[in-house]
Structure formats: structure tokens, C-alpha cells
């Protein structure tokens, strides 16, 4: 049984939420750096490691728990249904609109909740509701807001500011919201069916192509004509006819992707390609390949004029599902010895170390740490520094926008303080293929390296 969730906020107005800009998962957007404070190693236009979409991250958290429950996996110290309840609790508790008007705040809460549930299929939503009912989950959400006219008008109050409470959701409302999300998922399935989705064979072909191209680039690099050839091969792999005839490095592109397609020309982000040409960075090339796959799949789903940033909600959700289908497939082109090597590693599983994770859900970003050595949080005793903007969708937005990025000094948590803030009982315990003692030593080395470099704690997935 989970208790009431209560959040205290000051009334505020939401930022404008443009309806024509979609939310896309884990890609590499422009990270624009504030000119008044450019950090060492930063350029005026820098690509981040991936695009952050909070609703997609919520989907991944809930889906992982639902699949683990079906497979009877062990993810932590608590039973899987309880971990699922914690994730839903975190989702509900983190959404606090804090608007002046009660009905507007509730409506905003409902829209954001639907957004975070929209990535799950109808079957997954049915299982979610069933597991929550089985543990008598209490989904009541309360919101306390500051409602003091003097504070609003003059910026101060004589004494503690006046507060009031309102209910954003009762438990039956949660199950109605899940039913609404399920109806939306069924409508998408009915609207698109299987006619526009790629086949299992096409998905596997595309996955093999990506793996082959990544391996080739790591050894010999890649040129723009070669990248154009990769695009043409990927187009044919998913069953399309028209392919780009040439590729050029171009700027600026929409921050939703590193690639675009105009007529018969493939456009590649100039800043990303410049870095790739100099450093031959496999991680950056993986980002380009992922964005290229998304672009090709968007055309397969929505036609030759489709633009990733202009897809409606239904096509966007379907695009997410297709991306996951391709990228989750294991490539067969890993060499004959890979299976034997993997079996040898897994045979040492009892000696593996673990990473503990409180996963992302809703607005809450979560936390990951290696107990008892490595656990870091921002030092909130100091004022945060604004360092730029990033195109993303944080947990409190319906659509992605250029969001403010701030950083703080790192505050290193001791074992006892980390356990108080992030109890092991509430965490996922994920085994990693490394000896636990070597993992602890690596955590110590990493902490010392960060301290030596005086690295900051930077939020790139939320707007603190």
C-alpha cells in the first residue's frame, strides 16, 4: 500500500507548448552554450550524447518492469510488483503543475500523465493496471500550493505564506487514465495495423546493416559518399524505393536530428560531421546511424515527405516502436567466437558486481550509483550556473523545446548518506559483467579522476 503523494509548489504558468514539434527518443540535438561562460572543451554548437525525452524514458522504465515480471526476473531486493508500484508512485508524485486554477492544474496533470503512458501498448497497459490492483495501489495525488495574494503582488509575506491543498487524482481516476491510454493505443493499432510496419526480416536486415557499417567505420572511417551509400542500403533494407543520390554536410539542421532528407539529397549536420572527420568517433557515428534509421523509418511509416519533427502523436508512437524493434535485435554479424566469449563471461556471473539504479519516471530523473564507493549529487548549497540550452522534452513538457541547462559542483555522498537518500531496498540491482572488486576499484578511480578534473554536475535531462 502506498500513501498519499503530496507536493508543495508555488503557482506558476506553464511555458508555451507548441503542438507541431514532436518528442523523439534518445537522439543528439544541438546543445547551445551560453556565450558568457564557455567551458573548456565546449564549442559554440555542440552535439550532446543523446536526445532526452522524459516520456520515452518513463515508457522504458515501466516496460522493463512489466517484462521482468513476466519473466520472473530478479531486479532488486523487493518483489517486482513493488518496484513497479514505486515507479508509478514516482511518476505520479513528480507531476505537479502548480497552476492557480484548480481545473487547469488537474487538466495539465491529466495531459502529462497521458503523455508518459503513451508509449506503452494496450497489452502492457492492461498488465500495468492488473499488477497495481493486485497490490491495492493507492493512486491519490495531493498538491499543496502557495496561495498568498501579498506574496504574489509584492514578492514577500508577513509570516509564513498561506497554502492550500487540492486533489489532482483519486485512485479510481488512475485506472480510468490507464483505460484512456489503452484506448489510444488500440486506436493507433487499428489505424495503422501492420500495413505500414516493416517485417521481422526487414528489421533484422536493417540491424545487420547498422552493425556492419559501425564496424567498418571504426576501422577505416567514413566519407560522405560512403554515408550516402549506407542510406541507400538502409532504404532498400526496409522496402523503400527512392534513395538519396548524394550527401552534403549542411547547417543549420533542425535540432531534432543530425540528418535530413530534401528531394534526392541527404543533409548531415555540419558540426557533427566535422568532429567525425577529425576524430573518427564511433559513438558519434552511432548517433548518425541511429538518426538515419529513424529518418528512413519515418518515411516508411508516413510517406516520402515525412519529417521527423512534424509527425503527429500516432505516427510518433509507432516510430518509437519500430525503432525499438530494430535496435533491440542482436546482430548476427558479430563473428563465430562471440557466442562462446559471451558464455564464458556469463559463467562467472556469481562474481559480478552490481550497479544500483532508481530509474527515471515522470519528471524525476532518478539516480545511479555503485555502493558504497561512487554516489554523486549536485551541491545545492551553491547557486547553479546556467551554461546553455538543449533541445529536449523534459518530464514537465508536452513537446520538446530549447531548455535551459544548469550545472553545480559535485557533492560526493558517503556510504551512509547515500543509503539514507537512496535506500538499496528501493533500487534496481543490475549485475554488470565485471568482477565486483574490479568494479569497486574502477569506481574509486573514476571518482578521483572527476575530482582531479573538477567536473561539474550538469542536468541535461530536466529543467531544475
C-alpha positions as CSV (number, residue, x, y, z in Angstrom):
1,X,0.0,0.0,0.0
2,X,1.4,3.4,-1.0
3,X,0.5,6.5,0.9
4,X,-0.9,9.8,-0.3
5,X,1.5,11.8,-2.5
6,X,1.8,15.4,-1.5
7,X,3.8,18.1,-3.4
8,X,4.2,21.8,-2.3
9,X,4.6,24.2,-5.2
10,X,4.2,27.9,-5.9
11,X,1.5,28.6,-8.5
12,X,3.1,29.2,-11.9
13,X,2.2,29.3,-15.6
14,X,3.4,26.6,-17.9
15,X,5.7,27.5,-20.8
16,X,4.1,27.6,-24.2
17,X,3.8,24.0,-25.5
18,X,4.0,24.0,-29.3
19,X,1.7,21.4,-30.8
20,X,3.7,20.9,-34.0
21,X,7.0,19.8,-32.6
22,X,7.1,16.1,-31.6
23,X,9.0,14.4,-28.9
24,X,11.6,11.9,-30.1
25,X,13.7,9.5,-28.1
26,X,17.5,9.5,-27.2
27,X,19.0,11.4,-30.1
28,X,21.7,14.0,-30.4
29,X,20.4,17.6,-30.5
30,X,22.2,21.0,-30.6
31,X,23.5,22.0,-27.2
32,X,23.8,25.7,-27.5
33,X,26.3,27.1,-25.0
34,X,25.8,30.5,-23.3
35,X,28.5,32.9,-24.7
36,X,29.2,34.4,-21.4
37,X,30.7,31.2,-20.0
38,X,32.1,28.7,-22.4
39,X,33.7,25.8,-20.6
40,X,37.0,24.2,-21.7
41,X,36.3,21.7,-24.4
42,X,33.0,23.2,-25.4
43,X,32.2,24.7,-28.8
44,X,29.5,27.2,-29.6
45,X,27.4,24.4,-31.1
46,X,28.0,21.0,-29.6
47,X,26.1,17.8,-30.0
48,X,25.0,16.1,-26.8
49,X,25.3,12.3,-26.4
50,X,21.6,11.6,-27.0
51,X,18.3,13.4,-27.2
52,X,16.4,13.2,-23.9
53,X,12.6,12.5,-24.0
54,X,11.3,12.1,-20.5
55,X,8.1,10.3,-21.6
56,X,10.1,7.8,-23.6
57,X,12.3,7.2,-20.5
58,X,9.2,6.6,-18.4
59,X,8.0,4.1,-21.0
60,X,11.3,2.3,-20.9
61,X,11.2,2.1,-17.1
62,X,7.6,0.7,-16.9
63,X,8.2,-1.7,-19.8
64,X,11.4,-3.1,-18.3
65,X,9.5,-3.9,-15.1
66,X,6.5,-5.4,-16.9
67,X,8.7,-7.7,-18.9
68,X,10.8,-8.6,-15.9
69,X,7.6,-9.6,-14.1
70,X,6.5,-11.8,-16.9
71,X,9.9,-13.5,-17.0
72,X,10.1,-13.7,-13.2
73,X,13.4,-11.9,-13.2
74,X,15.1,-10.6,-10.1
75,X,15.8,-6.8,-10.3
76,X,16.2,-5.8,-6.7
77,X,15.6,-6.6,-3.0
78,X,11.9,-6.1,-3.3
79,X,9.4,-8.1,-5.3
80,X,8.9,-6.8,-8.9
81,X,5.3,-5.7,-8.3
82,X,6.5,-3.4,-5.5
83,X,9.2,-2.0,-7.8
84,X,6.6,-1.3,-10.4
85,X,4.4,0.4,-7.7
86,X,7.4,2.6,-6.8
87,X,8.0,3.6,-10.4
88,X,4.3,4.6,-10.8
89,X,4.4,6.4,-7.4
90,X,7.4,8.4,-8.6
91,X,5.7,9.2,-11.9
92,X,2.5,10.5,-10.2
93,X,4.4,12.3,-7.4
94,X,6.7,14.1,-9.8
95,X,3.9,15.7,-11.9
96,X,2.9,18.9,-10.1
97,X,1.5,21.6,-12.3
98,X,1.0,24.2,-9.6
99,X,-1.3,26.4,-11.6
100,X,-3.6,28.9,-10.0
101,X,-6.8,27.4,-11.3
102,X,-7.8,24.0,-9.9
103,X,-9.3,22.7,-13.0
104,X,-6.4,23.9,-15.2
105,X,-3.9,22.2,-12.9
106,X,-5.9,18.9,-13.0
107,X,-6.2,19.1,-16.7
108,X,-2.5,19.7,-17.1
109,X,-1.8,16.8,-14.8
110,X,-4.0,14.5,-16.9
111,X,-2.3,15.5,-20.1
112,X,1.1,15.0,-18.8
113,X,0.2,11.6,-17.3
114,X,-1.3,10.5,-20.7
115,X,1.9,11.6,-22.3
116,X,4.1,9.5,-20.0
117,X,1.8,6.4,-20.6
118,X,1.5,6.9,-24.4
119,X,4.5,4.7,-25.3
120,X,3.0,1.5,-23.8
121,X,1.0,-0.9,-25.8
122,X,-2.6,-1.9,-24.9
123,X,-1.4,-5.3,-23.5
124,X,1.2,-3.6,-21.4
125,X,-1.3,-1.1,-20.0
126,X,-3.6,-4.0,-19.1
127,X,-0.8,-5.7,-17.2
128,X,0.1,-2.5,-15.5
129,X,-3.5,-1.9,-14.2
130,X,-3.7,-5.6,-13.1
131,X,-0.5,-5.5,-11.2
132,X,-1.4,-2.2,-9.5
133,X,-4.8,-3.5,-8.5
134,X,-3.3,-6.7,-7.1
135,X,-1.2,-4.8,-4.6
136,X,-4.1,-2.3,-3.8
137,X,-2.0,0.6,-5.1
138,X,-3.2,4.0,-3.7
139,X,-3.0,6.5,-6.5
140,X,-4.3,9.5,-4.7
141,X,-2.3,12.6,-5.5
142,X,-2.4,15.8,-3.5
143,X,-0.9,19.1,-4.3
144,X,-0.2,21.9,-1.8
145,X,0.3,25.3,-3.4
146,X,1.3,28.7,-2.1
147,X,-1.8,31.0,-2.4
148,X,-0.9,34.3,-0.8
149,X,-2.0,37.5,-2.6
150,X,0.6,39.6,-0.8
151,X,3.4,37.2,-1.9
152,X,2.1,37.2,-5.4
153,X,1.9,41.0,-5.6
154,X,4.9,42.2,-3.6
155,X,7.2,39.2,-3.5
156,X,7.1,38.8,0.3
157,X,4.7,37.9,3.0
158,X,4.3,38.9,6.7
159,X,4.9,35.5,8.2
160,X,4.7,32.0,6.6
161,X,2.9,32.2,3.2
162,X,-0.6,30.9,3.1
163,X,-1.0,27.5,1.5
164,X,-3.9,25.4,0.4
165,X,-4.3,21.8,-0.8
166,X,-6.1,20.3,-3.7
167,X,-6.6,16.8,-5.0
168,X,-5.2,16.1,-8.5
169,X,-6.2,12.4,-8.7
170,X,-8.1,9.8,-6.7
171,X,-7.2,6.1,-7.1
172,X,-10.2,5.3,-9.4
173,X,-9.0,8.2,-11.7
174,X,-5.7,6.4,-12.2
175,X,-7.3,3.3,-13.6
176,X,-9.5,5.5,-15.8
177,X,-6.4,7.2,-17.1
178,X,-4.8,3.9,-17.8
179,X,-8.0,2.9,-19.7
180,X,-7.8,6.1,-21.7
181,X,-4.2,5.4,-22.6
182,X,-5.2,1.8,-23.6
183,X,-8.0,3.1,-25.8
184,X,-5.5,5.4,-27.5
185,X,-3.1,2.5,-28.0
186,X,-5.8,0.4,-29.6
187,X,-6.8,3.3,-31.9
188,X,-3.2,3.5,-33.1
189,X,-3.1,-0.2,-33.7
190,X,-6.4,-0.1,-35.6
191,X,-5.4,3.0,-37.6
192,X,-2.0,1.6,-38.8
193,X,-2.2,-2.1,-38.3
194,X,0.7,-4.0,-39.9
195,X,0.5,-2.5,-43.3
196,X,3.0,0.3,-42.7
197,X,5.3,-1.6,-40.3
198,X,8.4,-3.3,-41.5
199,X,8.6,-7.0,-41.3
200,X,10.8,-9.0,-38.9
201,X,13.1,-9.8,-41.8
202,X,13.4,-6.2,-42.8
203,X,14.1,-5.2,-39.2
204,X,16.8,-7.8,-38.9
205,X,18.3,-6.7,-42.3
206,X,18.5,-3.1,-41.1
207,X,20.1,-4.2,-37.8
208,X,22.7,-6.2,-39.6
209,X,23.5,-3.3,-41.9
210,X,23.9,-0.9,-39.0
211,X,26.3,-3.3,-37.2
212,X,28.3,-3.8,-40.4
213,X,28.6,-0.1,-41.1
214,X,29.7,0.7,-37.5
215,X,32.4,-2.0,-37.6
216,X,33.7,-0.7,-41.0
217,X,33.8,2.9,-39.8
218,X,35.7,2.0,-36.6
219,X,38.5,0.6,-38.8
220,X,38.7,2.9,-41.8
221,X,36.5,5.9,-41.1
222,X,33.7,7.1,-43.5
223,X,33.2,9.7,-46.2
224,X,30.1,11.5,-47.2
225,X,29.7,9.4,-50.4
226,X,30.0,6.3,-48.3
227,X,27.4,7.5,-45.8
228,X,25.1,8.2,-48.7
229,X,25.6,4.6,-49.8
230,X,24.7,3.4,-46.3
231,X,21.5,5.5,-46.5
232,X,20.6,3.9,-49.9
233,X,21.2,0.4,-48.5
234,X,19.1,1.2,-45.4
235,X,16.3,2.4,-47.7
236,X,16.3,-0.8,-49.6
237,X,16.5,-2.9,-46.4
238,X,13.2,-1.5,-45.1
239,X,11.4,-1.9,-48.5
240,X,11.5,1.6,-49.9
241,X,12.4,2.5,-53.5
242,X,13.6,6.1,-53.6
243,X,17.0,6.7,-52.1
244,X,19.2,9.8,-51.8
245,X,21.6,10.3,-54.6
246,X,24.1,12.5,-52.8
247,X,25.0,13.6,-49.3
248,X,26.3,17.0,-48.2
249,X,27.3,18.5,-44.8
250,X,24.9,21.3,-44.0
251,X,24.0,23.8,-41.3
252,X,21.8,24.5,-39.6
253,X,19.5,21.5,-39.4
254,X,16.5,21.1,-37.1
255,X,17.8,20.2,-33.6
256,X,15.6,17.1,-33.6
257,X,18.2,15.2,-35.7
258,X,21.6,15.1,-37.2
259,X,20.3,14.2,-40.6
260,X,17.6,15.4,-43.0
261,X,16.4,14.5,-46.5
262,X,15.5,17.0,-49.1
263,X,14.5,15.8,-52.6
264,X,17.4,13.4,-53.6
265,X,19.9,14.9,-51.2
266,X,20.8,13.7,-47.7
267,X,21.8,16.5,-45.4
268,X,24.2,15.8,-42.5
269,X,24.8,18.1,-39.6
270,X,28.0,20.0,-40.4
271,X,29.3,20.3,-36.9
272,X,28.8,16.6,-36.2
273,X,30.4,15.6,-39.5
274,X,33.4,17.9,-38.8
275,X,34.0,16.3,-35.5
276,X,33.6,12.8,-37.0
277,X,36.1,13.6,-39.8
278,X,38.7,14.7,-37.3
279,X,38.3,12.2,-34.5
280,X,36.6,9.2,-36.3
281,X,34.5,8.8,-33.1
282,X,32.5,5.5,-33.2
283,X,30.0,6.8,-30.6
284,X,29.2,9.9,-32.8
285,X,28.9,7.7,-35.9
286,X,26.4,5.5,-33.9
287,X,24.3,8.6,-33.3
288,X,24.4,9.5,-37.0
289,X,23.4,5.9,-37.9
290,X,20.6,5.9,-35.4
291,X,19.2,9.2,-36.7
292,X,19.5,7.9,-40.3
293,X,17.5,4.8,-39.3
294,X,14.8,7.0,-37.7
295,X,14.6,9.2,-40.8
296,X,14.2,6.2,-43.1
297,X,11.6,4.6,-40.8
298,X,9.6,7.8,-40.7
299,X,9.4,7.8,-44.5
300,X,8.4,4.2,-44.5
301,X,5.6,4.9,-42.0
302,X,4.3,8.3,-43.2
303,X,5.4,8.7,-46.8
304,X,8.2,10.3,-48.8
305,X,7.5,13.8,-47.5
306,X,7.6,12.8,-43.8
307,X,9.7,14.9,-41.5
308,X,10.6,13.5,-38.1
309,X,9.8,16.8,-36.2
310,X,6.4,17.1,-37.8
311,X,4.9,13.6,-37.1
312,X,1.6,13.5,-35.2
313,X,1.3,11.6,-31.9
314,X,0.1,8.4,-33.5
315,X,2.9,8.1,-36.0
316,X,5.4,9.3,-33.5
317,X,4.4,6.5,-31.1
318,X,4.6,4.0,-33.9
319,X,8.0,5.3,-35.0
320,X,9.3,4.8,-31.4
321,X,8.0,1.2,-31.5
322,X,9.7,0.5,-34.9
323,X,13.0,2.0,-33.7
324,X,13.0,-0.3,-30.7
325,X,12.2,-3.3,-32.8
326,X,15.3,-2.7,-35.0
327,X,17.7,-1.6,-32.3
328,X,16.8,-4.3,-29.8
329,X,17.6,-7.1,-32.3
330,X,21.0,-8.7,-31.8
331,X,23.1,-8.6,-35.0
332,X,24.2,-11.9,-36.3
333,X,27.4,-10.4,-37.8
334,X,29.3,-10.5,-34.6
335,X,31.7,-13.3,-35.5
336,X,31.7,-17.0,-34.7
337,X,33.5,-16.6,-31.4
338,X,31.2,-14.1,-29.9
339,X,28.7,-16.6,-28.5
340,X,31.5,-18.6,-26.9
341,X,33.0,-15.5,-25.4
342,X,29.6,-14.4,-24.0
343,X,29.0,-17.8,-22.5
344,X,32.4,-17.7,-20.8
345,X,31.7,-14.3,-19.3
346,X,28.3,-15.3,-18.0
347,X,29.7,-18.4,-16.4
348,X,31.4,-16.0,-13.9
349,X,28.1,-14.4,-13.0
350,X,28.4,-15.1,-9.3
351,X,31.4,-12.8,-9.1
352,X,29.8,-9.9,-11.0
353,X,29.4,-6.5,-9.3
354,X,26.2,-4.5,-9.3
355,X,25.1,-1.0,-10.1
356,X,22.1,0.3,-8.2
357,X,19.5,2.4,-10.0
358,X,16.5,4.4,-9.1
359,X,15.1,4.7,-12.6
360,X,13.8,7.7,-14.4
361,X,10.0,8.1,-14.1
362,X,8.0,11.2,-14.9
363,X,9.8,14.4,-14.1
364,X,12.1,12.6,-11.6
365,X,15.4,11.8,-13.3
366,X,16.4,9.0,-10.9
367,X,19.9,8.2,-9.6
368,X,22.6,5.5,-10.3
369,X,25.4,4.6,-8.0
370,X,28.0,1.9,-7.2
371,X,27.7,1.3,-3.5
372,X,29.5,2.0,-1.2
373,X,32.0,3.9,-3.3
374,X,30.5,6.1,-6.0
375,X,27.4,8.2,-5.5
376,X,27.2,11.9,-6.6
377,X,24.6,14.6,-6.5
378,X,24.7,18.3,-7.3
379,X,25.8,20.6,-4.5
380,X,22.6,22.6,-4.0
381,X,24.2,24.7,-1.2
382,X,25.6,26.8,-4.1
383,X,23.8,28.6,-6.8
384,X,23.5,26.7,-10.1
385,X,25.2,28.1,-13.2
386,X,23.3,28.3,-16.5
387,X,25.6,27.0,-19.2
388,X,23.3,26.9,-22.3
389,X,20.2,25.4,-23.8
390,X,19.4,22.0,-25.2
391,X,16.5,20.8,-27.4
392,X,14.7,18.1,-25.5
393,X,11.4,17.2,-23.8
394,X,11.8,17.3,-20.0
395,X,9.2,15.5,-17.9
396,X,7.1,18.6,-17.4
397,X,6.6,19.4,-21.1
398,X,4.2,18.0,-23.7
399,X,6.5,18.9,-26.6
400,X,10.3,19.4,-26.9
401,X,11.8,22.9,-26.7
402,X,15.1,24.6,-26.2
403,X,15.5,24.0,-22.4
404,X,17.9,25.7,-20.0
405,X,20.9,23.7,-18.9
406,X,22.4,24.3,-15.5
407,X,25.3,22.8,-13.6
408,X,26.6,22.7,-10.0
409,X,29.7,21.5,-8.2
410,X,29.5,17.8,-7.4
411,X,28.7,16.7,-3.9
412,X,30.1,13.2,-3.2
413,X,27.9,11.1,-0.9
414,X,29.4,8.8,1.8
415,X,28.0,5.3,2.1
416,X,25.7,6.2,5.0
417,X,24.3,9.4,3.4
418,X,23.8,7.7,0.1
419,X,21.8,4.9,1.8
420,X,19.6,7.4,3.6
421,X,18.8,9.3,0.4
422,X,18.7,6.3,-1.9
423,X,17.9,3.2,0.1
424,X,19.1,0.0,-1.5
425,X,15.7,-1.6,-0.8
426,X,14.1,0.7,-3.3
427,X,16.7,0.4,-6.0
428,X,17.1,-1.9,-9.0
429,X,20.3,-4.0,-8.6
430,X,21.7,-4.6,-12.0
431,X,24.6,-7.0,-12.5
432,X,27.4,-5.9,-14.8
433,X,29.9,-8.3,-16.4
434,X,32.8,-7.2,-14.2
435,X,34.3,-8.7,-11.1
436,X,32.9,-6.8,-8.0
437,X,36.3,-5.9,-6.7
438,X,37.4,-4.6,-10.0
439,X,34.2,-2.6,-10.3
440,X,34.8,-1.0,-6.9
441,X,38.3,-0.1,-7.9
442,X,37.1,1.4,-11.2
443,X,34.5,3.4,-9.2
444,X,37.3,4.8,-7.0
445,X,39.5,5.6,-10.0
446,X,36.6,7.3,-11.7
447,X,35.7,9.5,-8.6
448,X,39.4,10.5,-8.3
449,X,39.5,11.4,-12.0
450,X,36.4,13.5,-11.8
451,X,37.7,15.3,-8.7
452,X,41.1,15.9,-10.4
453,X,39.3,17.5,-13.4
454,X,36.8,19.3,-11.2
455,X,34.0,18.2,-13.4
456,X,30.6,19.8,-12.7
457,X,27.3,18.0,-12.2
458,X,25.2,19.0,-15.2
459,X,21.5,18.4,-15.7
460,X,20.8,17.6,-19.4
461,X,17.5,15.7,-18.9
462,X,15.5,18.1,-16.8
463,X,15.0,21.8,-16.0
464,X,15.9,22.3,-12.4
